[in-house]
Each structure stands twice: as structure tokens, then as C-alpha cells.
């Protein structure tokens, strides 16, 4: 006997949900899914540690003081973040190193600062406008294609599927860019998983 549910007995494939990160099935439709599926960032303390590290390298002792946590607790989380490759050991500035045994840590993924985002924003806005215009322009064709499916007879509305249409189109666009080499392949990590990760600093107006 087992408490685990059995898959459908009619040979049905597992459903692909709106985000593969919510599924127990080994599906990776987006480059960040493995972070969620493998619970690499599964609690608030790890997030606090990453927030404390992105402004500059820190040691376990410094993190413990900043976050008001015990050094052993921080050491455990740091070890897990290292194993997940979300942080890395870096060289400390000479004026901050008090011991050759001290280890300084930093995020192991890009962090886009608020100033960097502001510099990129005009171009990103232009790209977003092109994508939005293309999606609007294809609404008549989508409506015709939708009418040829079984969805209307099953009581589904086209409006309820607009987010599906958009998400699927952008995912297919990313796959085409990856196949053409315009987007790099997802890097393979030491545990065999493939994922891409990043973070953004919120605009200054949002910082508490």
C-alpha cells in the first residue's frame, strides 16, 4: 500500500499547468522552474540572506549580526545556498578581511540595480510596446482559431484564455530565439538541473 496517488489509468499524460513550477511532473517549460520545483529558495530566511548580500560581500558572522540570527542558523542556510549555487564565495576587500579563514559570500546570479533598470527601461518599453501591438493585431486571427476548437462547446470563453494565448506565444518566441542562438542555452548546474535566475532591485520609490 502507498499513500501516493496513482497516475490516470487511461494513458493520459500529465497536465501542463500555467506554471510548471507548481507541478510535481519533471517539466521545465521556463528557465527558472527548477528553482521552485527543487525548493532551492524555499523560505524567507534565504531570501533575507540574499537581500543582505547583494549590496556587497558578507561573512556568516556579519549576516548573523545584520539579520539578528544565530551564526549556526545562518551557516546552515549559507551552506544550502552554496549547494544550490545561488551564492558563491568571493574575494573580500583587503581592508575588510580580518582573518585568512573568513569567507565572504555574494549572489551567484545577476542583480539589476534600480539605476541599471532605469537605463534599460526606454529600450524595454519599446520592445514591450512592439509585443503588445503584435498581440493586439492578431486578436481577429485568434478569435477565428478559437472558434474552430472544442473550447466554445465546452463552455470556455476566449477572454478566459487570453492569458494562455499570450503566455504560450511568448514562450514559443523564447524557444525560437534560443534555437537561433539569440538567447543562450540554460546553463547546467552541479546537480544536473538547468536554470537561469536573476533579481532586480526595486525602484528607489519602493524601497522602505
Secondary structure, 3 states (H helix, E strand, C coil): CCCCCCCCCCCCCCCCCCCHHHCCCCCCCCCCHHHHHCCCCCCHHHHHHHHHHCCCCECHHHHHHHHCCCHHHHHHHHHHHHHCCCEEEECCCCCCCCCCCCCEEEECCEEECHHHHHHHHHHHHHHHHHHHHHHHHCHHHHHHHHHCCCCHHHCCCCHHHHHHHHHHHHHHHHHHHHHHCCCCCCCECCCCCECCCEEECCCHHHCC
